[in-house]
Amino acid sequence: MSLDAHLVVRRESFTLDATLTAGAGEVVALLGPNGAGKTTALRALAGLIGLDGGHISLDGHRVEKVPPEHRHIGVVFQDYLLFPHLSALDNVAFGPRCRGVAKTESRVRAADQLARVGLSEHVRKKPRQLSGGQAQRVALARALATDPQLLLLDEPLAALDARTRLDTRAHLRGHLAGHAGPTVLVTHDPLDAMMLADRLVIIEDGRVVQTGDAASVTSQPRTDYVARLVGLNLYRGQCVDTRAGIAGGFALTVRSPVTGDVFVAFPPSAVALYPERPEGSPRNTWPATVTAVARHGDALRVELAGPIAVAADITPAAAVQLALEPGSRVWASVKATEVSAYPAATNV
């Protein structure tokens, strides 16, 4: 079973135009800022909103004109939408019953699915008697009980508290591995995406801007949004050999030779700050002005203006020594070995 979709949905001030594919057993995460079109894409796949163009194919069969209830798609919504008056068993059995499966067989399937997600001892409980993590697993079991060709998850961990989210995330990947068909997961949390998905699809302004496994996306971001997610300074420019021009005549020396249109990236932790121009004049050195200082984990994140806008992570002790505050003048430096450059042209 595979998914091949081109989703075109037009609204008054927004157009989704995205191509999505997923293979059998593959978990694909849609990741992007609020309003990017992630939920619109999921609802279009589910048939809850119609397409204005494109197609949706499951295992080679077009389904975009098939009513939602006949698409053989399982959906886990953000708030789970469990029936409050039904037990966990009857909630899960509801799907097969709607597909015409006999009551006894539906309950057998439901019990089996609840056992697979570790809830055999909770089959008689109503949703109000379940924890958030247990309710999430009931919703997943209900979606899987219909043996869907495609599984869709809309922010499946968003309703959980931090501790429950951590525990549930650790188990959800294993549950998803039991689904033979493709899974599409919508999330705004990069950690959820990286831990649960085989492949990330980054959507911004209704378009797919980058796709790949977690390692490739995080090591070579292609938009400011992705760069912020993974904590990198990112610029676009032209490179000749190891010299990359990125802004108004400013250039950085990079660690490996590249020629052409490139992205240039380095982590804030690679940026060193000095009160005066450092001796030896490292190749990547420039004057800068502090615009903001804020705590960032165990470090301080210093935002700098200058030939380029850059973020630097330094220790609190270093900030005190430098007497950093908005308006302070410093020198910034980054070693060429810390600066990566990679071709900007790519197919997404």
N, C-alpha and C positions, 0 to 999 in steps of 0.2 A: 504494500500500500504506500502511495506517495502523494504528495500535494504539489500542485503546480497552479499558481494563481497570479493573475494580474488584476489588481483591485483599483478601480477608478470610481471614486465617490466625490461628487461635486456639491459643495455648499455655497452659500452666498459669499462668504469671505474666506473659504478654505477649500482646497482640492487635494484629496488623497490620490496619488498615482504611484502605486508601489507593486513591485513584483516579489512574490514570496514562493520559495520552494522548500520542501522538507521530505526527506526520505523515510523509509520504513524504520520505525524505532528511533528516529532522530528527534531530539528536543531542540527547538529553535526559539530563542528569546527575542522579542521585540522590545528594544530599549530606546528611550528618547525623552526629551524634555516634555513637560506638560503641554498639551495642545499639539503635539507632533503628528498625531493620527494613529497612535497605537490601538486605542480602544475602538476607534472607527474601523480599523482593519479587522480586528477580532469579530466585531459585530457583523461586518460584511461576510466574513467566512462562515459565521453561524447562520446567516440568512436573516438576521434581525433588522438589517437595513439592506436595501437593494443596491445593485451596482448601476452606475451610469455608463460603464464601459468595462472592457476586459473580460475575464473569465475565471472560473474556479473549477479545477479538475482534480478529482480524487481517483487515483489509479487509472487515469486516462478517460474517466467518465465526467462529462460536464454536469455540474450540479447548481450553477448559479441561478437557474430558474426553478429549481426544486424547492418546495416549501420547507421551512426549517425543520419541521417535525419528521420529515422523510429524508433528511440528509445523512443520517447515521453519524452524527457529530455529537460528542459529549462536551458539555461546557461546565466549568467550575467558576462561578461568579465570585466577585470580591467579597460580598457579604453572604455567600453560600446559598441563600434562599431556600433553606430547609423548611419543610412544613412543620409549624410549631406543634400541631395537634397529633402528628404521627411519630411513632418510635423511629429509632435509627434504622431498624430493619425495614419498616414500611416505607420510610423515605427512600431507601435504596431500591426497594422492590417497585417503586412507582414507575421508574423508567421502563423496565421490561414489560410491566402491565400495559403501559401506553403503547407499546409495540406489539401488543396482541398476545404476549406470553401468558399462559395460564397462571392463576394465583399461586398455586403450590410451587410451580417451577420458578416463578419470580422470586418467591421468598427463599428458595434454595440458592438461587444466584446471589441474592442479596446477602445471605449469611456467608457465602463463600467470599464475596468481595470484602465484607467487613472483617472476616478472618485475615485476609491478605493485608489489610491495613492495621491489624493488631487490635481490633475492637470487638472480638467475640464476646467479651464479658459485658458489653454495653449495648447489645442489640435491642433491649427493651426500653432504653432510656429515651426520653424526649429531648429535643434540642436544648431546652433550658437547663437540663441536667448534665450537659456535656461541657467540657472546657473548650476554649477556642481552638486548640489544636485538634481535639477530638471531633469537633464540628467540621473542621476543614477536611479531616480524613473521611468523614461520612459523605461530604459533598463530592470528594474524589471518588469514593466507592460508588456513589450514585451515578456519576458520569461514566464510570467504567463498566457498570452492570449491563449496559445496553450493547456492549462490545462495539464501541464506536470505531469507525474508520479513521476519524480525526479527533484528537482531544485538544480542547481550547481551555486555557487557564487565564483568567483576568485578575491580576494582582492577588494570587491565591494566599499570600502570607501577610498582606497589608493590614488585615483586621486583627492580627495577633500582637500581644505585648512582646517586648524585646526578648525575654527569656524563652517564652513559648515559640517565638519565631525562630530562635536559634535551634531549638530542639527539633521543631517540625521541619525546618529546612534540611537538616541532616538526614531525615528519613524520607522526605518527599522524592528525592532523586531515585532512591531504590524503588519506590512505588511506580514512578514513571517508567523505569526500566522494564516493568512487566507489561507495558502497553506496546503491542506489536506495530501499531500504526504511528504516523507522525504526531508530534505534539507541538503546539504553538503557545508560548507563554508570554503574556504581556506583563511588564514590570517597569517601575521607575528606579528600582534598587539594583545597582550594578553587582552587588554581592550575590543577590538572588540569581541574577542572570548568569554570572560566572560559575556559580556552584551547581546550578540545575541544568544548564543548557549545553548542548554540544556545539552550537553555533550561535553567534550573536548577529542580529540584524539591527543596525542603528537607523532610526527614522527621525528626520527633522523636516518640519514644514511639509509633511505629506509625502516626502521622498525618501527612498533608501539611499543613505550617504556612505555607508560602510558595512561590510559583512565579513565574517570570518570567525575563527575560533577565538577564545578569550585571549590566548597568548599573542596572536597576530594583531588583534584590535587594540589591546592595551599597549603593545610595544610600538605600534605605528599608528597613532590616532590621526584622523584626517579632518577633524573639525574641532573647533574650540570646545564644543560640548563634550566630546569624548576626551579631549585633553584635560579638561577640568575633572572629569570623572576619575581619571587615572593619575591625576596630579602631575601633569607635565606642562612646562612652558612650550608653546607651539607657535611656529611662524611659517609663512610660506615665502619662498624666494627663488632665486636663480643661482645655481651652483656650477662652478667650473673647478674641476679637480677637488680640492679640499676647502675651497673658499666660497662661502654662500652669502650672497647679498640679499638682505631680508627687509630693509626699510630705509628709505631716504639716504642711500649711500652707505649705510651701516652694514658691516659684514662680520660673519663669524667663521672661524676655522673649525672644520668638522673632522671627525676621527677617520673617516674613510672617503676616498674620492668618489664623487658622483658628478655627472654633468647633465644639466637641464633644469626643468621646473621641479622643485623639491619642497618637501616639508622638512623643517628643522626642529628638533625637540631635545629638551634636556630637563632633568628634574630640579625642583627648587632646592633640594639638598645639595646640588652640585654648585650652587652659586655661593661664592665667598664674598664677604663685604669687608672693606678697609676704610679707615678714616682718611687715608691719603693714597695716592697712586702707588700700588705695590712695586717693590724693587724687582728688577729683572723684566718688568713690563711683559707679563704673560700675553700671549697673542689675543686672547679674548678678554679685554679689559676696557671698561668705559665708566664715565661719571654718571651718577644717578641721584635722584631725589626721592626720599621716602615719602610715600603718600598715605600709607596705613600700616599699622602693626597690630596683629591679633594672635591670640593663642591658637596653636594648631597641633593638637595632640600634646606631645611632650616638648615640642619646639615652639618657636614663634614664627608666624608667617609674615614676612615683610613684603609689601607691595611697593614697587619702584617704578618711577617714571624716568624717561631719558631717551636716548636714541631708540630704545625699544622698551615696552612695558614688560616687566619681569617680576616673578614671585621668587623669593628666597626664603629658605628655612634655616634659621640659626638658633643657637641655644639662648635661653634667657640670660645667661652670664655674658655672652657675647653682645647681646643687645644693651645690657647695662654698660659694658666697657665702651661701646660705641656711642652711648647716650642717644639711642635712636628714638625719634619722634617724628610725626609728620612735618615735613619741611627740611629735615636733616639732609645734608649733602654727604654722600659716600662714594667710594669707588667699588664697582662690582666686577667680579672676575669669574670665569668658568673655564676649566681645562678643556682643550680640544678633544681629549679622550672621552669626555662626558657628553659631547654634542653629537647626536646622530642626525643624518640626513638620508632621506629616502624619496624615490620618485613620487611626484604628486599625481601623475596620471595613473588611473586604475579603472577596472571594470567592477561595478557593484551589482 
